[in-house]
Amino acid sequence: SFGDSTSLIAGARHQWFAEKYSGRYPGIYTTQQLFEQSNRERSNFRIPLAKPIVLPLTKVPVYPYLYGFWIGNGSSTKPEVTVNRVDCGAFVTNMDIIGEEIMSMHEQAGESNVYRLRSLRAVLVEHFSLKRLCTSYLRGSIEQRWDLLAGLTDSDGCISTNKGESIYSTSVEPLAGDVLELLRSLGVKATCNPVDSDRYGKPNARNYRIQFTALDDMPCSKLKRKLDRRWPRDPGSRGQFHHIAVAEVDNRPMQCIEVDNPTHMYLAVDSFVPTHNTRIAFLGRVPAPLLGISEGLAGSSLNAGNFGMARRIFADSWIY
């Protein structure tokens, strides 16, 4: 199974682009080869993370950065966002840059100001639990998706001084899934862990903590104090790969999948795992080792059409 609790059944002859754990011998391997050349404790192979998904610019009602900021720290029923007072200058500057009109501002008790913006009226919901990342944002261009992530990070996220460790936390489980999908579509490796919380000593809503490493080439914030905490990218680090484990399961019906892609690569399951194109398409019963890829979340270099097709097919299928 995957680190995010998803799993993948793959036929023995299904192909994967992988390399040895040491970084040597990159190439195409079958599931059977991965299984036979690994041990029960740990696979000897790893699959490199793919690049961000390339999608066209989409038309959205609110600029992605402001939309992400509202998701993280905005009123669900009023066109308002709350901003930490130390970040107010940067927030106003960013609104000027993207052309978002600030209607009014008022200080509130504590260390924050509330800003009212006209465009937010288009995305208001009846309750905070209904906040979601709309499809038009999740399928926006790479730049739009980075801006969306920056808004989430600058409002309700953090980048720590510990090697760029980043956390976004929410009590809305569907929203946590949306944020994970956003990160995966940008080729970012991330995990999500449910955490029980309490308030004044009493049990409170469960939080979903999404963690990833903010690397120095990721525009994941528009605040200098957070950008300065990003960690240098190391192409050989474990954070750049899916680390896999393989186990055998019983025979079962399998369905081949082919996509019209010259690279022979497409995405598998919700974790956006890159896998190699099937060479022969047919239905049958074949040995099916279970391929579990732990700790990994990834995007792909697929175009928009192939990306959508592969995910729709894969949602209800085994792969051969």
Sine and cosine of phi, psi and omega as CSV:
sin_phi,cos_phi,sin_psi,cos_psi,sin_omega,cos_omega
0.00,0.00,0.26,-0.96,-0.01,-1.00
-1.00,0.07,0.27,-0.96,0.04,-1.00
-0.89,0.45,-0.36,0.93,0.01,-1.00
-0.99,-0.17,0.35,0.94,0.06,-1.00
0.98,0.21,0.07,1.00,0.15,-0.99
-1.00,0.04,0.31,-0.95,-0.02,-1.00
-0.60,-0.80,0.24,-0.97,-0.10,-1.00
-0.62,-0.78,0.81,-0.59,0.11,-0.99
-0.99,-0.13,0.85,-0.53,-0.04,-1.00
-0.80,-0.60,0.67,-0.74,0.05,-1.00
-0.91,0.42,0.36,-0.93,-0.07,-1.00
-0.87,0.49,-0.53,0.85,-0.05,-1.00
-0.99,-0.16,0.08,1.00,0.08,-1.00
-0.90,0.43,0.57,-0.82,-0.14,-0.99
-0.96,-0.28,0.54,-0.84,0.00,-1.00
-0.69,-0.72,0.62,-0.78,0.17,-0.99
-1.00,0.04,0.91,-0.42,-0.10,-1.00
-0.59,-0.81,0.10,-1.00,0.10,-1.00
-0.56,-0.83,0.30,-0.95,0.04,-1.00
-0.90,0.43,0.40,-0.92,-0.05,-1.00
-0.84,0.55,-0.49,0.87,0.00,-1.00
-0.96,0.27,-0.15,0.99,-0.07,-1.00
1.00,-0.06,0.04,1.00,-0.02,-1.00
-0.99,-0.14,0.29,-0.96,0.10,-0.99
0.85,0.53,0.79,0.61,0.11,-0.99
-0.92,0.38,0.61,-0.80,0.01,-1.00
0.18,-0.98,-0.18,-0.98,0.00,-1.00
-1.00,-0.05,0.82,-0.58,0.01,-1.00
-0.81,-0.59,0.54,-0.84,0.13,-0.99
-0.99,0.11,0.30,-0.96,0.07,-1.00
-0.86,0.51,-0.62,0.79,0.02,-1.00
-0.87,0.49,-0.68,0.73,0.02,-1.00
-0.91,0.42,-0.65,0.76,0.06,-1.00
-0.87,0.49,-0.65,0.76,-0.01,-1.00
-0.92,0.39,-0.73,0.68,-0.09,-1.00
-0.95,0.32,-0.45,0.89,-0.07,-1.00
-0.98,-0.18,0.26,0.97,0.03,-1.00
-0.85,-0.53,0.17,-0.98,0.07,-1.00
-0.89,-0.46,0.10,-0.99,-0.09,-1.00
-0.93,0.38,-0.51,0.86,-0.06,-1.00
-0.97,0.26,-0.63,0.78,-0.08,-1.00
-0.32,-0.95,0.61,-0.79,0.09,-1.00
-0.95,0.33,0.47,-0.88,0.09,-1.00
-1.00,0.00,0.13,0.99,-0.09,-1.00
-0.84,-0.54,0.33,-0.95,0.12,-0.99
-0.57,-0.82,0.45,-0.89,-0.01,-1.00
-0.91,-0.41,0.85,-0.52,-0.02,-1.00
-0.88,0.47,0.60,-0.80,0.14,-0.99
-0.89,0.45,0.59,-0.81,0.03,-1.00
-1.00,0.03,0.15,-0.99,0.00,-1.00
-0.97,0.23,0.23,-0.97,0.07,-1.00
-0.85,0.53,0.54,-0.84,0.04,-1.00
-0.94,0.35,0.76,-0.65,0.00,-1.00
-1.00,-0.01,0.91,-0.41,0.00,-1.00
-0.75,-0.66,0.40,-0.92,-0.04,-1.00
-0.97,0.25,0.30,-0.95,0.10,-1.00
-0.87,0.49,0.69,-0.73,0.02,-1.00
-0.90,-0.43,0.43,-0.90,0.05,-1.00
-1.00,0.05,0.83,-0.55,-0.04,-1.00
-0.77,-0.63,0.46,-0.89,-0.07,-1.00
-0.96,0.28,-0.45,0.89,-0.02,-1.00
-0.75,-0.66,0.66,-0.75,0.01,-1.00
-0.81,0.59,0.69,-0.73,-0.12,-0.99
-0.80,0.60,-0.65,0.76,-0.01,-1.00
-0.88,0.47,-0.74,0.67,0.01,-1.00
-0.91,0.41,-0.62,0.79,0.03,-1.00
-0.88,0.48,-0.71,0.71,0.05,-1.00
-0.89,0.45,-0.62,0.78,0.02,-1.00
-0.90,0.43,-0.67,0.75,0.02,-1.00
-0.91,0.41,-0.65,0.76,0.05,-1.00
-0.83,0.55,-0.68,0.73,-0.08,-1.00
-0.99,0.17,-0.62,0.79,-0.14,-0.99
-0.54,-0.84,0.65,0.76,0.02,-1.00
-0.88,-0.48,0.35,-0.94,0.07,-1.00
-0.95,0.30,0.69,-0.72,0.01,-1.00
-0.96,0.29,-0.46,0.89,-0.11,-0.99
-0.93,-0.37,-0.10,1.00,0.03,-1.00
-0.80,-0.60,0.54,-0.84,0.00,-1.00
-0.98,0.21,0.89,0.46,-0.10,-0.99
-0.72,-0.70,0.50,-0.87,0.15,-0.99
-0.77,-0.64,0.52,-0.85,0.04,-1.00
-0.97,-0.24,0.76,-0.65,-0.11,-0.99
-0.82,-0.57,0.75,-0.66,0.10,-0.99
-0.82,0.57,0.72,-0.69,-0.14,-0.99
-0.86,0.50,-0.52,0.85,0.00,-1.00
-0.94,0.35,-0.29,0.96,-0.02,-1.00
-0.97,-0.25,0.04,1.00,-0.12,-0.99
-0.89,0.45,-0.64,0.76,0.02,-1.00
-0.87,0.49,-0.70,0.71,0.02,-1.00
-0.91,0.40,-0.61,0.79,0.00,-1.00
-0.90,0.44,-0.73,0.68,0.00,-1.00
-0.88,0.48,-0.67,0.74,0.03,-1.00
-0.88,0.48,-0.70,0.71,0.00,-1.00
-0.90,0.44,-0.60,0.80,0.04,-1.00
-0.91,0.41,-0.62,0.79,0.05,-1.00
-0.90,0.44,-0.66,0.75,-0.04,-1.00
-0.90,0.43,-0.67,0.74,-0.06,-1.00
-1.00,0.01,-0.06,1.00,0.08,-1.00
0.98,0.18,0.43,0.90,0.05,-1.00
-1.00,-0.01,0.79,-0.61,-0.07,-1.00
-0.99,0.13,0.82,-0.57,0.11,-0.99
-1.00,-0.01,0.89,-0.46,-0.04,-1.00
-0.98,0.19,-0.65,0.76,-0.03,-1.00
-0.31,-0.95,0.21,-0.98,0.06,-1.00
-0.55,-0.83,0.63,-0.78,0.14,-0.99
-0.62,-0.78,0.55,-0.84,0.04,-1.00
-0.99,0.14,0.54,-0.84,0.08,-1.00
-0.79,-0.61,0.22,-0.98,-0.03,-1.00
-0.85,0.53,0.58,-0.81,-0.03,-1.00
0.99,-0.17,-0.57,-0.82,-0.12,-0.99
-0.87,-0.49,0.63,0.78,-0.06,-1.00
-0.59,-0.81,0.37,-0.93,0.10,-0.99
-0.88,-0.48,0.44,-0.90,0.01,-1.00
-0.93,-0.37,0.80,-0.60,0.01,-1.00
-0.92,-0.39,0.68,-0.74,0.00,-1.00
-0.95,-0.30,0.81,-0.59,-0.05,-1.00
-0.79,-0.62,0.76,-0.65,-0.13,-0.99
-0.86,0.51,-0.68,0.74,-0.13,-0.99
-0.90,0.43,-0.37,0.93,-0.03,-1.00
-0.93,0.38,-0.27,0.96,0.02,-1.00
-0.86,0.51,-0.44,0.90,-0.07,-1.00
-0.97,0.25,-0.22,0.98,-0.10,-1.00
-0.84,-0.54,0.13,0.99,-0.05,-1.00
-0.90,0.43,0.50,-0.87,0.02,-1.00
-0.76,-0.65,0.18,-0.98,-0.09,-1.00
-0.97,0.23,-0.41,0.91,-0.07,-1.00
-0.46,-0.89,0.52,-0.86,-0.06,-1.00
-0.87,0.50,-0.46,0.89,-0.02,-1.00
-0.94,0.35,-0.18,0.98,0.01,-1.00
-1.00,-0.07,0.01,1.00,0.04,-1.00
-0.92,0.38,0.78,-0.63,0.05,-1.00
-0.62,-0.79,0.36,-0.93,0.15,-0.99
-1.00,0.08,0.93,-0.36,-0.07,-1.00
-0.91,0.42,0.44,-0.90,-0.03,-1.00
-0.85,0.53,-0.60,0.80,-0.01,-1.00
-0.87,0.49,-0.46,0.89,0.05,-1.00
-1.00,0.09,-0.68,0.74,0.01,-1.00
-0.91,0.41,-0.40,0.92,0.02,-1.00
-0.95,-0.30,0.38,0.92,0.06,-1.00
-0.98,0.21,0.00,-1.00,0.02,-1.00
-0.92,0.39,0.19,-0.98,0.02,-1.00
-0.85,0.53,-0.71,0.70,0.00,-1.00
-0.89,0.46,-0.66,0.75,0.03,-1.00
-0.89,0.46,-0.64,0.76,-0.02,-1.00
-0.95,0.33,-0.59,0.81,0.10,-1.00
-0.90,0.43,-0.65,0.76,0.04,-1.00
-0.89,0.46,-0.64,0.77,0.04,-1.00
-0.88,0.47,-0.72,0.70,0.02,-1.00
-0.89,0.45,-0.63,0.78,0.01,-1.00
-0.88,0.47,-0.63,0.78,0.04,-1.00
-0.90,0.44,-0.65,0.76,0.05,-1.00
-0.90,0.44,-0.69,0.72,-0.02,-1.00
-0.91,0.41,-0.67,0.75,-0.09,-1.00
-0.97,0.23,-0.30,0.95,-0.01,-1.00
-0.99,-0.13,-0.84,0.55,-0.14,-0.99
-0.79,-0.62,0.29,0.96,0.01,-1.00
-0.89,-0.46,0.08,-1.00,0.03,-1.00
-0.53,-0.85,0.42,-0.91,0.17,-0.99
-0.83,-0.55,0.88,-0.47,-0.11,-0.99
-1.00,0.08,0.15,-0.99,0.07,-1.00
-0.99,0.14,-0.03,1.00,-0.02,-1.00
-1.00,-0.05,1.00,0.10,0.10,-1.00
0.83,0.56,0.59,0.81,0.07,-1.00
0.95,0.30,0.28,0.96,-0.01,-1.00
-0.88,0.48,0.80,-0.60,-0.06,-1.00
-0.88,-0.48,0.60,-0.80,-0.02,-1.00
-0.71,-0.71,0.73,-0.69,0.22,-0.98
-0.82,-0.57,0.80,-0.60,-0.09,-1.00
-0.84,-0.54,0.66,-0.75,0.04,-1.00
-0.54,-0.84,0.49,-0.87,0.07,-1.00
-1.00,-0.04,-0.04,1.00,-0.02,-1.00
-0.99,-0.13,0.97,-0.26,-0.11,-0.99
-0.86,0.51,-0.71,0.70,0.03,-1.00
-0.87,0.50,-0.59,0.81,0.04,-1.00
-0.91,0.42,-0.62,0.79,0.06,-1.00
-0.86,0.51,-0.66,0.75,0.05,-1.00
-0.89,0.45,-0.62,0.79,0.04,-1.00
-0.89,0.45,-0.69,0.73,-0.02,-1.00
-0.91,0.41,-0.63,0.78,0.08,-1.00
-0.87,0.48,-0.69,0.72,0.01,-1.00
-0.89,0.46,-0.65,0.76,0.04,-1.00
-0.86,0.52,-0.75,0.66,0.00,-1.00
-0.88,0.47,-0.69,0.72,-0.01,-1.00
-0.89,0.46,-0.64,0.77,-0.02,-1.00
-0.92,0.39,-0.30,0.95,0.05,-1.00
-0.99,-0.13,0.12,0.99,0.00,-1.00
0.96,0.29,0.46,0.89,-0.03,-1.00
-0.98,-0.21,0.76,-0.66,0.05,-1.00
-0.99,0.17,0.81,-0.59,-0.10,-1.00
-0.55,-0.84,0.33,-0.94,0.08,-1.00
-0.75,-0.66,0.40,-0.92,0.07,-1.00
-0.75,-0.66,0.81,-0.59,-0.03,-1.00
-0.80,-0.61,0.80,-0.60,0.10,-1.00
-0.96,0.29,0.68,-0.73,-0.05,-1.00
-0.76,-0.65,0.84,-0.54,0.08,-1.00
-0.95,0.30,0.67,-0.75,-0.03,-1.00
-0.78,-0.62,0.27,-0.96,0.07,-1.00
-0.69,-0.73,0.33,-0.94,0.02,-1.00
-0.70,-0.71,0.85,-0.53,-0.06,-1.00
0.80,0.59,0.63,0.78,0.07,-1.00
0.99,0.16,0.06,1.00,-0.01,-1.00
-0.90,-0.44,0.55,-0.84,-0.01,-1.00
-0.83,0.55,0.67,-0.74,-0.02,-1.00
-0.83,-0.56,-0.04,-1.00,-0.02,-1.00
-0.86,0.51,0.59,-0.80,0.05,-1.00
-0.93,0.36,0.67,-0.74,0.06,-1.00
-0.97,-0.23,0.51,-0.86,0.05,-1.00
-0.91,-0.42,0.93,-0.38,-0.13,-0.99
-0.99,-0.17,0.91,-0.42,0.00,-1.00
-0.98,-0.17,0.81,-0.59,-0.06,-1.00
-0.84,-0.55,0.64,-0.77,0.12,-0.99
-0.42,-0.91,0.22,-0.98,0.04,-1.00
-0.99,-0.15,0.84,-0.55,0.05,-1.00
-0.99,0.13,0.95,-0.32,-0.02,-1.00
-1.00,-0.05,0.34,-0.94,-0.18,-0.98
-0.94,0.34,-0.13,0.99,0.08,-1.00
-0.97,-0.25,0.18,0.98,0.02,-1.00
-0.99,-0.16,0.88,-0.48,0.08,-1.00
-0.99,0.15,0.88,0.48,-0.15,-0.99
-1.00,-0.04,0.16,0.99,0.05,-1.00
-0.39,-0.92,0.34,-0.94,0.13,-0.99
-0.88,-0.47,0.22,0.97,0.03,-1.00
-0.95,-0.30,0.81,-0.58,-0.06,-1.00
-0.86,0.52,-0.63,0.78,-0.06,-1.00
-0.89,0.45,-0.45,0.89,0.05,-1.00
-1.00,0.02,-0.65,0.76,0.02,-1.00
-0.87,0.50,-0.56,0.83,-0.02,-1.00
-0.92,0.39,-0.25,0.97,-0.03,-1.00
-1.00,-0.08,-0.02,1.00,0.01,-1.00
-0.89,0.45,0.41,-0.91,-0.09,-1.00
-0.96,-0.27,0.62,-0.79,0.01,-1.00
-0.88,0.48,0.67,-0.75,0.02,-1.00
-0.97,0.26,0.74,-0.67,0.11,-0.99
-0.90,-0.44,0.95,-0.31,-0.07,-1.00
-0.84,0.55,-0.38,0.92,-0.04,-1.00
-0.99,-0.12,0.03,1.00,-0.07,-1.00
-0.96,0.27,0.35,-0.94,-0.03,-1.00
-0.90,0.43,-0.35,0.94,0.01,-1.00
-0.94,0.33,-0.15,0.99,-0.01,-1.00
-0.99,-0.16,0.17,0.99,-0.10,-0.99
-0.64,-0.77,0.44,-0.90,0.27,-0.96
-1.00,0.08,0.82,-0.57,0.07,-1.00
-0.98,-0.17,0.82,-0.57,-0.25,-0.97
-0.92,-0.38,0.42,-0.91,0.14,-0.99
-0.72,-0.69,0.61,-0.79,-0.11,-0.99
-0.81,-0.59,0.72,-0.70,0.07,-1.00
-0.67,-0.74,0.42,-0.91,-0.05,-1.00
-1.00,-0.02,0.62,-0.79,0.08,-1.00
-0.80,-0.60,0.13,-0.99,-0.01,-1.00
-0.91,0.41,0.39,-0.92,0.10,-1.00
-0.88,0.48,0.55,-0.84,0.03,-1.00
-0.37,-0.93,0.32,-0.95,0.02,-1.00
-0.86,0.52,0.65,-0.76,-0.01,-1.00
-0.81,-0.59,0.46,-0.89,0.07,-1.00
-0.79,-0.61,0.79,-0.61,0.03,-1.00
-0.97,0.25,0.48,-0.88,0.06,-1.00
-0.76,-0.65,0.76,-0.65,0.13,-0.99
-0.81,-0.59,0.65,-0.76,0.08,-1.00
-0.85,-0.53,0.52,-0.85,-0.02,-1.00
-0.99,0.15,0.99,0.15,-0.08,-1.00
-0.61,-0.79,0.84,-0.54,-0.06,-1.00
-0.90,0.44,-0.33,0.94,0.02,-1.00
-0.99,0.12,-0.20,0.98,-0.06,-1.00
0.90,0.44,0.40,0.92,-0.01,-1.00
-0.88,-0.47,0.53,-0.85,0.12,-0.99
-0.45,-0.89,0.03,-1.00,-0.06,-1.00
-0.99,-0.12,0.56,-0.83,0.03,-1.00
-0.85,-0.53,0.70,-0.71,0.04,-1.00
0.78,0.63,-0.03,-1.00,-0.10,-1.00
-0.93,0.37,-0.27,0.96,0.00,-1.00
-0.99,0.14,0.02,1.00,0.04,-1.00
0.84,0.54,0.73,0.69,-0.02,-1.00
-0.99,0.13,0.83,-0.56,0.06,-1.00
-0.93,0.37,0.74,-0.67,0.06,-1.00
-0.67,-0.74,0.33,-0.94,-0.13,-0.99
-1.00,0.04,0.50,-0.87,-0.04,-1.00
-0.90,0.43,0.63,-0.78,0.10,-1.00
-0.94,0.35,0.65,-0.76,0.00,-1.00
-1.00,0.04,-0.57,0.82,-0.05,-1.00
-0.81,-0.59,0.82,-0.57,-0.06,-1.00
-0.98,-0.20,0.89,-0.46,0.11,-0.99
-0.28,-0.96,0.28,-0.96,0.06,-1.00
-0.99,-0.14,0.59,-0.81,0.02,-1.00
-0.06,-1.00,-0.10,-1.00,0.05,-1.00
-0.90,-0.45,0.87,-0.49,-0.07,-1.00
-0.70,-0.71,0.37,-0.93,0.10,-1.00
-0.84,0.55,0.65,-0.76,-0.10,-0.99
-0.76,-0.65,1.00,0.09,0.15,-0.99
-0.88,0.48,0.57,-0.82,0.03,-1.00
-1.00,0.02,0.86,-0.52,0.01,-1.00
-0.99,-0.14,0.90,-0.43,0.03,-1.00
-0.93,-0.38,0.82,-0.57,-0.01,-1.00
-0.93,-0.37,0.94,-0.35,-0.11,-0.99
-1.00,-0.07,0.49,-0.87,0.12,-0.99
0.92,0.39,0.06,1.00,-0.17,-0.99
-0.92,-0.38,0.66,-0.75,0.11,-0.99
-0.65,-0.76,0.71,-0.71,-0.12,-0.99
-0.52,-0.85,0.28,-0.96,0.14,-0.99
-0.97,-0.24,-0.31,-0.95,-0.01,-1.00
-0.45,-0.89,0.28,-0.96,0.04,-1.00
-1.00,-0.03,0.25,0.97,0.02,-1.00
-0.90,0.43,0.42,-0.91,0.15,-0.99
-0.99,0.16,0.13,-0.99,-0.13,-0.99
-0.88,0.48,-0.66,0.75,-0.03,-1.00
-0.91,0.42,-0.74,0.68,0.00,-1.00
-0.92,0.40,-0.59,0.80,0.02,-1.00
-0.86,0.51,-0.77,0.64,-0.02,-1.00
-0.90,0.43,-0.68,0.73,-0.02,-1.00
-0.89,0.45,-0.72,0.70,-0.04,-1.00
-0.89,0.46,-0.66,0.75,-0.02,-1.00
-0.93,0.36,-0.62,0.79,0.00,-1.00
-0.91,0.41,-0.70,0.71,0.01,-1.00
-0.90,0.44,-0.67,0.74,-0.13,-0.99
-0.95,0.31,-0.35,0.94,-0.07,-1.00
-0.86,0.51,-0.53,0.85,-0.08,-1.00
-0.85,-0.53,0.33,0.95,-0.15,-0.99
-0.79,-0.61,0.44,-0.90,0.33,-0.94
-0.99,0.12,0.23,-0.97,0.13,-0.99
-0.85,-0.53,0.49,-0.87,-0.01,-1.00
-0.95,-0.30,0.00,0.00,0.00,0.00
